[in-house]
Amino acid sequence: MKKKIRVIIRYLPLYLMMVPGFIYLIINNYIPLAGLTIAFKNVNFQKGIWKSDWCGFKNFEFLFRTKDAWIITRNTILYNLAFIVIGTAFAVLIAILVCDMKNRLFAKMCQSIIILPSLISMVVVSVLAYVMLSTNAGTLNKMIKALGGDGVNWYSTPNAWPVIILLVYLWKNAGFQCVLFIASIIGISPDYFEAARIDGATKWQQVRYITLPSIKPTIIMVVILALGKIFYSDFGLFYQVTRDSGALYATTNTIDTYVFRGLITLNDIGMSSAAGFYQSMVGFALVLVSNLIIRKFNKESALF
């Protein structure tokens, strides 16, 4: 008993440091779980949430009974797959290039420039995107006209938006993502690189045989967590940047934007809650399955 008390006293500062985060986790993540019942109820504000009638899986039909169900599911999954593969690869590349710079002061400046866009709100990104893509005064169209081409009405050209969305995503998020990889690379012992240089290894060989294997657990962790949100989309990216242009719905409409428009039109929070519940359950299943597969081939790289 005395031994347990000594252990508690020893780690008391750590427990106290944990309290604020633990309270936030309870309030923000666990208490709202009670609201999942909304997904299975026909919410009547006069009766209140708890006294509203149960409707089973009727709210979930909202996502599947429409002709747009396939389009929004396809767009959500394909965009997120592109973000996971290209975004992670791009962030790793940036991290390697920054850490390889011999001038540490210059490297710090580059990190600041790279990370800065990640701190900008999506509203600002939307404004900047409009300045770039505006039909008459847009920077991009001015460049095209200067080269002898005709201006493009970007907000009426759906085929161009998969590329635009990907570029905006990389510009906004790659900097923040690369911080994780920079931290992992900095943690690699310099002795490995020194020994490799003595053996005549090239830069690419050092990256291939030292850097990438060393940060592989971090890459796997980032990918698994991203898979958990594969049925979610960045609302600001797909709604604000596209200016909710109806002409772009074929290539920019996702589950989140579709549910939002449905909520605004029908004012049915039950349907919105059902969509969120569906996205969470699919994401949770994907995390478990992907972790199980990784654990089967490499136990040390799995999350749990």
N, C-alpha and C positions, 0 to 999 in steps of 0.2 A: 504493500500500500504506500509506504514511504517512498519507494522507488518511483512509483507512478506519479506521486506528488512532485518529486524532484524533476521528473521529465516534463511535467506540465509547466512548472515554474521556469524551467530552462527554455522552453519554447513559447512562453507566454507572449513575448514581444511579436513573434511571428503570427500567433493567433490574433493578437490585437490588430496587426496590419491587415489580416485577412478579413476582419469584420466588415469594413465598408463595402468591399467587393462582394462579400457573401450576402449582405443586406440588399445590395443592388440586384444581385442575381435572383434572389427570392422575389423581390417586388416586380422586377422587369420580365423575368422568364418563367417563374413557376406559378405565381398567383394568377396571371392571365390565362393559365391553362383551363381554369373553370369556365372561361368564355367559349371553349370549344363546343359546348352544348348548343350554342347559337346555330352551328352548322346543321343541326338536326331538328331545328324548331322553325315553326312559322311565326316569326316574331311579331307580336302585337304590342305596341307601345302602351296601350291602355291597360293591358294585363301585366305588362312587365316581362322581362326575359325569363324569369324562373316559372312564371305561371302561363306562359305562351304554350300553345299546343305543339306536340311533337309531330314531325312530318316525315320521319325516316330519312331516306336518301333523296328526297325530292329536290332539295337544294342543289345537289350534285348534278342533276340533269342539266342545269344551266350551262355547264361546261361541255357537255357531250351531245346534246340534242340539236345543236345548231350546225349549219354547214361550215361555219368558221372554226369548228373544233379542231379539225386536222391542221388548218393553217396556223392557228395560234400555238398549237403544241409543237408543230414542226419548227416554226420560227424560234420559239423559246429554247428548244433543245439544240438546234444547229448553231444558233448564236453563242450559246454557252459553251458548246464544244469548241468552237473557234476561239472563244475567249480563254478557255482552259489551255488549249494546245499552243496557240500562237502567243497569247498573253504571257503564259509561264515561260516559254522559250525566249521571248523578247526580254522579259525581266531578268532571266538568268544571264543573257548576253550582256545586258547593261551592267549588271553586277560584276561580271568578270572583267569587262573593259574598265570600269571605274577602279576596281581593286588592283588592276595591273598597271595603273598609272604610277610612274616613279615619283612624280611630283605630288606629294600628299596634299599640299595646299590647293593645287589645281583640282585634285580629285575631290576634295571637300566642296569646292565651288561647283563642280559638276553634279555632285550629289544634291546640293541645294537647288540647282536648276532643274534637275530631274524630278525631285520630290515636290517642288512648288506647285505644279499643276494638280497634284493629288489633294492639295489643301483648298483648291478653288471649288466653290459650290457649283452644282450642276446648272443652276440658273445662269451663272456667269458663263459657263461653257456653252449654254444654249445661245446666249447673246453673241458670243464670239463666233459660233458656228453660223449664225444668221448673217453676221458681217461678212464671213467668208463666202457664203453660198447664195446671198441675195441675188436675184435675177438681174437687176439694173446696176446696183452699186457694189455688188459683191466683189471681193478681192480676187477670187478664183476666176470669175467671168471676165474681169478686167485683164487678167493675165492671158486668158484664152483669146480675147479680142485683140490684144497686143500682138499675139502670134499669128493673127489673121483668121482665127476661127470665129464661130458664132457662139453667143452666150447660151447657156443652158438653164432652163427652169428646173433647178434641182429638186424643188419641193413638189414637182409633178413627174419626176423620173424615178419610179420605184426601183428599177434595176441597179441604179447607182448606189443605193443606200446600204446594202450589205457591206460594201467597202468603206463607205463613210462612217457607218456605225462602228466598224472594227477600228478604224483609225482614231476616231474620237475616244473610244474605250482605251486604246493603248496610250494615247496622250494623257488621259485623265488618271489611269490606274497603274500603269507599268512602273512609274517611279516609286509609288508606295510599296508595290509588291517586291521590287528589287531590294528594298531595305532588309527584308528577311534573308535574302540570299547573300547580301553584302556581309551581314552579321555572321553567317555560316562560313563564308570564305575567309573572313578575318580570323576566325577561330582555328583555321588549319595551321598546323605547325610549319614555320618557314623552313625547317630542316628538310622536309620532304622535297620542296622545290629546289633547295640548295643541292641536295643529293642528285636530283634529276638533271640539273644544269651541269653538274660535274660529269655525269654519264653521257652528256651530249643531247639531252632531250630538247626538242623544239618547244615553242610556246604552245602549239596545238597539242603536242603529246603530253605536256604538263596539265593542260586543261582536261584532256581526255582521260588520263590515267590517275590524276590526283584530285583536281578541283571537282569534276563532275561526280566521281564516286563518293567524295567526302560530303558533298551537299545533297546527295541522293535522298537521304531521309527527309530533309526539309522539302525537297521537290515533291516527294510522295505525300507528305502531310498536306501541303498546299493543294495538290490535285484532289485528294480525298475530300477535304473540306469544301472545295469548289464543286465537286460532284454532288454534295449534299444540297446545293442550291441550284442545281441544273434546271429545276422547274420554276425558278424565280428569274426575274429580269430586273435590270436597273430601270426603275420607273422614269426617272429623270432623263435617262439616255434615250428611251424609246418613245417618250411622250413629249418632253420639253424640247429636245434637240430637233425632233421631226416636226415640231409645232402642231402636232396632232393633225397632220394633213391626211385627209381621207384618201387621196390619190396614192398614198404610200402604204396603206394598210396591208396590201398583199405581201410586202416584204418587211414591215416593221411592227405589225400587230402581234403582241405577245399575250400570254395569259394575264399578266398584271394589268396591262393597258386595257384589255378586253373587259376584265372584271370591273375596272374603274369606270369605264364608260357605261357598263350595265348598271352599276351602283348609282351613278348620276341619273341615268334614265329611269330606272325602276325603283330606286331608293329602297332596295331590299338588302339589308345587312346579312341576312341568312345566307344568301347566295355568295356574297363576298367572303364570309367566314368559311363556307364550304370549300371555296377555292383555296384559301389559305391552309386549311386542314389537309386537303388533298396534296398540295405542294409540299407540306411538311412531312407527311407520311411517305411520299415517294422519295424525297430527299433522304430521310432517315434510312429507308430500305437500301438506297444506293450506297450510302456510307458503309452500312453493315456488309453488304455484298462485296464492294470494292476492297474493304479492309480484310475480309475473309480470303479473297483471292490473293492479295498481296501477302497475307500471313502464311498462306499455303506455300508460296515460293520463297519468301524471305521473311522470317519471323521478326528480325530485328528492325525491319523497315515499317512494320505495321503500327498503327496508332494504339491498338489494344489487342 
